[in-house]
Amino acid sequence: MAGSWIFYTTFPKIPFINPEFKNIAQFAPLLGFLIGTIQSYIFVFLKASSWSIYASTLICLASGYLITGGLHLDGLMDTFDGIFAGKKKRLKAMKDSKVGSFGVQSLVFITLIQIACILKIQDQIIIVLPICLFWGRFSNLFFIEKFQYISYKKKSISHKKFWNGFKKESLISIIFLLIYIANQLFSITSQAILIKFLILILIGIFVSHTIPNILGYKIGGFNGDACGASVVLVETTMLFIHAILL
């Protein structure tokens, strides 16, 4: 957990614990939920402090970029540059430190969708955003399980190297998800809202499984950039679906 804390966020090191970077992906969904919760309360606090809905939305998103250091957005841009560069030049394009036009377009496109979704969700953000960020990072567990690691860097952390299989690596996240679902089942009083909630859980499983599959087949495996792209695409898709159904 300490290694995941450092690798996936810009938070300071956890005191008195020496971080290890083995099997850190299993803790990423929980961190996603935490980050989403922090962003949600920032939004609510600003809105309650007479900030406009638009300003609150932008600060909410910016806080997420600050917490993660833009790690997943960088992966999104590199992955889209690679996909549109063609099969032969894919890894070369992803390796290039310069961002191409398709990378920039993907960032703008995704950011605009996220802004629109938060503006639609507004006060429901505390319920919606954390679970969307959870699914985004949960998708990487499917990604790592199914595909081989491809690297264009001399030094990189391969999640596959210490991988213990999907069942073991996803156990913490599944236990957390079951607790989350149980809590919601006890708190939801409307049958219509309950059905909608269960449908959204099923959609979350489907989306977090499908998007890394598409990316994996497209680039012929997975790496850090592709994992980052999967995180962003899944959480944005789930945000959009929530915004439509709420």
C-alpha positions as CSV (number, residue, x, y, z in Angstrom):
1,M,0.0,0.0,0.0
2,A,2.8,2.4,0.8
3,G,4.4,1.7,-2.6
4,S,1.1,2.2,-4.4
5,W,0.6,5.5,-2.4
6,I,3.9,6.9,-3.7
7,F,3.7,5.5,-7.2
8,Y,0.2,6.6,-8.1
9,T,-0.1,9.9,-6.2
10,T,2.0,12.9,-5.2
11,F,1.1,12.4,-1.5
12,P,4.0,12.4,0.9
13,K,5.5,9.1,2.1
14,I,3.6,7.3,4.8
15,P,5.6,7.7,8.0
16,F,7.6,4.8,9.5
17,I,6.8,2.5,6.5
18,N,9.4,1.5,3.9
19,P,7.5,1.3,0.6
20,E,7.8,-1.7,-1.8
21,F,6.7,-1.6,-5.4
22,K,5.6,-5.2,-5.8
23,N,1.9,-5.9,-6.5
24,I,1.0,-2.2,-6.1
25,A,-1.8,-2.3,-8.7
26,Q,-4.1,-4.2,-6.3
27,F,-4.3,-1.1,-4.1
28,A,-4.9,1.4,-7.0
29,P,-8.8,1.0,-7.0
30,L,-8.9,1.9,-3.3
31,L,-6.7,4.9,-3.9
32,G,-8.9,5.9,-6.8
33,F,-11.9,5.9,-4.5
34,L,-10.0,8.0,-2.0
35,I,-8.9,10.5,-4.6
36,G,-12.4,10.7,-5.9
37,T,-13.7,11.4,-2.4
38,I,-11.2,14.2,-1.9
39,Q,-12.1,15.8,-5.2
40,S,-15.8,15.5,-4.4
41,Y,-15.4,17.3,-1.1
42,I,-13.3,20.0,-2.7
43,F,-16.2,20.6,-5.2
44,V,-18.8,20.6,-2.5
45,F,-16.8,22.9,-0.3
46,L,-16.1,25.4,-3.1
47,K,-19.8,25.4,-4.2
48,A,-20.9,26.0,-0.6
49,S,-18.4,28.9,-0.3
50,S,-20.2,30.8,-3.1
51,W,-17.9,29.7,-5.9
52,S,-19.7,29.2,-9.2
53,I,-20.6,25.7,-10.4
54,Y,-18.1,26.2,-13.3
55,A,-15.2,27.3,-11.1
56,S,-15.9,24.5,-8.6
57,T,-15.9,21.9,-11.5
58,L,-12.6,23.2,-12.9
59,I,-10.9,23.2,-9.5
60,C,-12.2,19.8,-8.8
61,L,-10.6,18.4,-11.9
62,A,-7.4,20.3,-11.4
63,S,-7.1,18.9,-7.9
64,G,-7.2,15.4,-9.4
65,Y,-4.4,16.3,-11.8
66,L,-2.4,17.6,-8.9
67,I,-2.9,14.5,-6.7
68,T,-2.0,12.1,-9.5
69,G,0.7,14.3,-11.0
70,G,-1.1,13.9,-14.4
71,L,0.2,10.3,-14.5
72,H,-2.8,8.8,-16.3
73,L,-3.4,11.7,-18.6
74,D,0.2,11.4,-19.8
75,G,-0.5,7.7,-20.6
76,L,-3.7,8.7,-22.4
77,M,-2.0,11.1,-24.7
78,D,0.9,8.8,-25.4
79,T,-1.4,5.9,-26.1
80,F,-3.6,7.8,-28.6
81,D,-0.5,9.1,-30.4
82,G,0.6,5.4,-30.6
83,I,-2.7,4.1,-31.8
84,F,-3.0,6.7,-34.6
85,A,0.7,6.3,-35.6
86,G,0.0,2.9,-37.1
87,K,1.1,-0.6,-36.1
88,K,4.8,-0.2,-37.2
89,K,5.3,3.1,-35.5
90,R,3.1,2.6,-32.5
91,L,5.7,2.0,-29.8
92,K,8.0,4.6,-31.2
93,A,5.2,7.2,-31.1
94,M,4.4,6.2,-27.5
95,K,8.0,6.5,-26.5
96,D,8.4,10.0,-28.0
97,S,8.4,12.6,-25.3
98,K,6.7,15.1,-27.6
99,V,2.9,15.0,-27.6
100,G,1.3,14.6,-31.0
101,S,-1.9,16.1,-32.3
102,F,-4.0,13.0,-31.5
103,G,-2.7,13.0,-27.9
104,V,-3.7,16.7,-27.5
105,Q,-7.1,16.0,-29.0
106,S,-7.7,13.1,-26.7
107,L,-6.9,15.2,-23.6
108,V,-9.2,18.1,-24.7
109,F,-12.0,15.7,-25.7
110,I,-11.8,13.8,-22.4
111,T,-11.5,16.9,-20.3
112,L,-14.6,18.5,-21.9
113,I,-16.7,15.4,-21.3
114,Q,-15.6,15.2,-17.7
115,I,-16.5,18.9,-17.2
116,A,-19.9,18.4,-18.8
117,C,-20.6,15.3,-16.6
118,I,-19.7,17.0,-13.3
119,L,-21.9,20.0,-14.3
120,K,-24.7,17.5,-14.8
121,I,-24.1,15.5,-11.6
122,Q,-23.3,18.5,-9.3
123,D,-24.5,17.6,-5.8
124,Q,-24.5,13.8,-6.6
125,I,-20.7,14.0,-7.1
126,I,-19.9,12.5,-3.6
127,I,-21.7,9.4,-4.6
128,V,-20.6,9.2,-8.2
129,L,-17.0,10.4,-8.6
130,P,-15.3,8.0,-6.1
131,I,-16.8,4.9,-7.6
132,C,-16.0,6.0,-11.2
133,L,-12.3,6.5,-10.2
134,F,-12.5,3.1,-8.5
135,W,-13.6,1.4,-11.7
136,G,-11.0,3.3,-13.7
137,R,-8.2,1.7,-11.7
138,F,-9.9,-1.6,-11.4
139,S,-9.7,-1.9,-15.2
140,N,-5.9,-2.3,-14.9
141,L,-6.3,-5.5,-13.0
142,F,-8.1,-7.0,-16.0
143,F,-5.5,-5.5,-18.3
144,I,-2.5,-6.9,-16.5
145,E,-4.2,-10.3,-16.1
146,K,-5.0,-10.8,-19.8
147,F,-2.1,-9.2,-21.7
148,Q,1.6,-9.4,-21.9
149,Y,3.8,-6.5,-20.8
150,I,5.5,-4.6,-23.6
151,S,8.1,-2.0,-22.8
152,Y,10.1,0.6,-24.7
153,K,11.9,1.9,-21.6
154,K,15.1,0.5,-20.2
155,K,13.9,1.0,-16.6
156,S,10.2,0.4,-15.9
157,I,8.1,-1.2,-13.2
158,S,6.4,-4.2,-14.7
159,H,3.3,-5.1,-12.8
160,K,3.4,-8.4,-14.6
161,K,6.7,-9.4,-13.0
162,F,5.2,-10.0,-9.5
163,W,1.7,-10.7,-10.6
164,N,-0.1,-13.3,-8.5
165,G,-3.2,-13.8,-10.7
166,F,-6.4,-11.9,-10.9
167,K,-8.1,-13.6,-8.0
168,K,-5.4,-12.7,-5.5
169,E,-4.7,-9.2,-6.9
170,S,-8.3,-8.2,-7.0
171,L,-9.3,-9.6,-3.6
172,I,-8.8,-6.4,-1.7
173,S,-10.8,-4.4,-4.2
174,I,-13.6,-6.9,-4.4
175,I,-14.0,-7.0,-0.6
176,F,-14.1,-3.2,-0.6
177,L,-16.7,-3.2,-3.4
178,L,-18.9,-5.6,-1.6
179,I,-18.8,-3.5,1.6
180,Y,-19.6,-0.4,-0.6
181,I,-22.5,-2.2,-2.2
182,A,-23.9,-3.5,1.1
183,N,-23.7,0.0,2.6
184,Q,-25.6,1.4,-0.4
185,L,-28.2,-1.3,-0.2
186,F,-29.0,-0.4,3.4
187,S,-29.1,3.3,2.7
188,I,-31.2,3.3,-0.5
189,T,-34.9,3.4,0.3
190,S,-36.3,3.8,-3.2
191,Q,-36.7,0.6,-5.3
192,A,-36.2,2.5,-8.5
193,I,-32.9,4.0,-7.3
194,L,-31.8,0.6,-6.0
195,I,-32.4,-1.0,-9.4
196,K,-30.5,1.8,-11.1
197,F,-27.6,1.4,-8.6
198,L,-27.3,-2.3,-9.3
199,I,-27.4,-1.7,-13.1
200,L,-24.6,0.8,-12.7
201,I,-22.5,-1.7,-10.8
202,L,-23.0,-4.2,-13.6
203,I,-22.1,-1.6,-16.2
204,G,-19.0,-0.7,-14.2
205,I,-17.8,-4.4,-14.3
206,F,-18.5,-4.5,-18.1
207,V,-16.8,-1.2,-18.9
208,S,-13.8,-1.8,-16.7
209,H,-13.3,-5.2,-18.5
210,T,-14.1,-4.1,-22.1
211,I,-12.0,-1.0,-22.5
212,P,-8.6,-2.6,-21.4
213,N,-9.5,-5.4,-23.8
214,I,-9.9,-3.0,-26.7
215,L,-6.7,-1.2,-25.9
216,G,-4.8,-4.4,-25.3
217,Y,-5.7,-5.8,-28.7
218,K,-5.0,-2.5,-30.3
219,I,-1.4,-2.1,-29.1
220,G,-0.6,-5.8,-28.7
221,G,-0.2,-5.8,-24.9
222,F,-0.1,-3.4,-22.0
223,N,2.4,-1.0,-20.6
224,G,2.3,2.0,-18.2
225,D,0.9,4.4,-20.8
226,A,-1.9,2.0,-21.9
227,C,-2.8,1.4,-18.2
228,G,-3.1,5.2,-17.7
229,A,-5.3,5.5,-20.8
230,S,-7.5,2.7,-19.5
231,V,-7.9,4.4,-16.2
232,V,-9.0,7.7,-17.8
233,L,-11.3,6.2,-20.5
234,V,-13.1,3.9,-18.0
235,E,-13.6,6.6,-15.4
236,T,-14.8,9.1,-18.0
237,T,-17.2,6.5,-19.6
238,M,-18.6,5.7,-16.1
239,L,-19.0,9.4,-15.3
240,F,-20.9,9.9,-18.6
241,I,-23.2,6.9,-17.9
242,H,-23.9,8.2,-14.4
243,A,-24.7,11.6,-15.8
244,I,-27.2,10.2,-18.2
245,L,-28.9,7.9,-15.7
246,L,-29.0,10.2,-12.7
